[in-house]
Amino acid sequence: MFLRRRERRVIAAAGAAALVAVGLNLAFSAVAAHRRRKRRELPGFTAQVNLSAADIKRLADHVVSKSKETYDAVAAVPLDKVSFSNVIAPLAELDAQQFPLVQACVLPRMVSPSDDVRRASAEAEKRLDSHFQQCRQREDVYRVIKAFTQKGERIGLEATRFVQCMVREFERNGAKLTQSKKTEMEKLKSHIDDLSLKYIQSLNDSTKFLLLNEEDLAGMPLEFLKELENTNGKWKVLLTSYHVTPILEHCKVGSTRKLIAVAYGQKGGKENIAILEKLVQLRHRLARLLGYPNYADYAIEPRMPRTSRKVLEFLEEMSEQLNGLANRELSVLKDLKVKEEGDAQFSVEDLLYYMKRAEELKVDLDIGEIKQFFPVDLVISGILKMFQDLFALRFEEMKDAETWHDTVRLFSVWDASSSDLLGYFFLDIFSREGKYAHTCVVALQNGCLCSNGTRKVPVAVLLSQCPKEFDGNSALLRFPEVVRIFHEFSHVVHHISNRATFSRFSGLQLEGDFAEIPSLLLENWCYENISLKMMSGFHQDITKSITSEACQSLKRRRDIFAGLKLKQEILLCLVDQIIHTGENVNIDDLIKDLHPKVMLGIPLLEGNSPASCFPRIAIGYDAVCYSYIWSEVFAADLFASKFKDDLLNQHAGLRFRNKVLAPGGSKNPLDIISDYLGREPSLQAFIQSRTRNSLDKC
């Protein structure tokens, strides 16, 4: 997915609180002359993409100076003189003009081949992040905006939503608190950040291990054993996911699986349990300081459900509706255990092992062989063609454009019917030293209408770490990598399809739950015959695409044991919600109580302390772990209702582009989806889609 919350702080900050700076483009005047000569002008796109370390520092200075100037000007407006033109318009205009300049400063940290440039970019990002955080807390600016809301000046619906979002953002950042309470808030946030980091550092400790005999590891692949260190005749197994997961999936010895599961479940120790409990207490204090009843309601307020109660209702209904499917799946696993071990007692440590056994029996698929059908170049060309055909778009590669590396490609995007320019995207997909290590999408510019009547077009960058060519042949991608790139390119198209007036309503600045729905919807194309064949071909003869049988096996592999897998995820989400709504909840006791209720009677493994190893709850997804399942449900309903029977129907794709993607965040996302479906979204399509290919239908 595009960058997560803590990695996008500067990007998000360039929304409502980062304001217009007339003359910011002057910051580019110092860019070297040879770079100016090389640069090709791109209509609608103003930012530089190849700045030096000195350029970055100079540009960051201008961003800070000019945004402060604009804030000061807005704050100076007398409360009885406030209007849209002297308060809201300057803020919206700065958002439009400043965002690409901010991104020109921070993108090089992720992509530049130069150590000096990456270092300068990281320093600029830290400085800009701190500056925008201070801007969002300015009580003087907040007071003027609030005065405007009380004046009652008539403005359009999108402008009204823009103002509401600004007010909420200021309030969530403590703008209406007294100075002493702001100081308390900052201390709480700092303490929370420190504890979160400490929790994660404990989990990342790679020094903890177990020593096991060869017979303890019966069933493990030879390749796995070769990677282990041998110490005095015993194998050294590190308590990391790279060692633990393969053992839980492949080891035939039940006592070893249990030993590993318990040791991994205790990895964080009592210290991490204490840290998490303290984190929850501090988060509650922060939420109450800001006027919320609990931290969950604070975290969820800007998202689609709006309240924790809605999330809990959703999770409980989902869990109940999965009971039938999950019980059938569990019966299959229990039968397998009886056949292999003669023991009907089924425990947590058995889940992954017998899921793997059943998958080997039920799914005829060699994932290593599948890789041969996904050469990088063919996958990319297939993805580009598919999105053009489905959404009535035209991509044109711009061969002579300036980029930050010679392997980067730039494309312009046009409406296939009107030939209107919609935006641009960069493909930076090949691995290199110093580059950001994960697949993601970064916005370089948001689509928006400027005060002079011109429109800035959206610009996005797709980053990945695909292997390069070898001996003149295109490198091969594993299927999960294909899905990941397809998913992220969906974010690119979402961003470029945006037609909102205000920059802050860009396709990559949406409410977290809504932002993932289109990409999760479009992931379905990776599991259907007609679309999968468009981006596949045997590497030695690309005219031979992947077989229909392999396509079906990939879908079955995705959905096998979907009920039990989702139950495990729901358990985590329920724990996350309950501890962030209740007061002084004993987390270990809560998990012991919830585990058998959600997991169909399977008790928590004795000796396990799951609270010591919940990284998502500790940092990044606190109180919002539900989000991915929520988005999956909406995506499944959209797919089943509008696309399933005709995957390449351009009329359906164009309607989706115009009705769902184009508004961005300018409308309530629930209203957008409900209007598009003609009804409220439903769980049923999701349950049916996962049931169809699970074990009961194999």
URNOR-V984191 format. One line per field, one symbol per residue. ss: DSSP state (@ for helix, = for strand, . for the rest). A space follows every 10 residues. Layout:
ss = ???
This chain:
ss = ....@@@.@@ @@@....... ...@@@@@@@ ..@@@@@@.. .=..=..... ..@@@@@@@@ @@@@@@@@@@ @@@@@...@@ @..@@@@@@@ @@@@@@@@@@ @@@@@@.@@@ @...@@@@@@ @@@@@@@@@@ @@@@@...@@ @@@@@@@@@@ @.....@@@@ @@@@@@@@@@ @@......@@ @@@@@@@@@@ @@@@@@@@@@ @@@.....== ==..@@@... .@@@@@@.== =..=====.. @@@@@@@@@@ ...@@@@@@@ @@@@@...@@ @@@@@@@@@@ @@@@@@@@@. ....@@@@@@ .......@@@ @@@@@@@@@@ @@@@@@@@@@ @@@@@@@@@@ @......@@@ @@@@@@@@@@ @@....@@@@ @@@==@@@@@ @@@@@@@@@@ @.=====... ........== =====..... ========== .........= =====..==. ....==.=== ======...= ..=..=..@@ @@@@@@@@@@ @@@@@@@... ..@@@..... .@@@@@@@@@ @@@@@@@.@@ @@@@..==.. =......@@@ @@@@@@@@@. .@@@@@@@@@ @@@@@@@@@. ......@@@@ @@@@@@@@.. .........@ @@@.@@@@.. ......@@@@ @@@@@@@@@@ @@.......@ @@@@@@@@@@ @.......@@ @@@@@@@... ...@@@@@@@ @@..@@@.
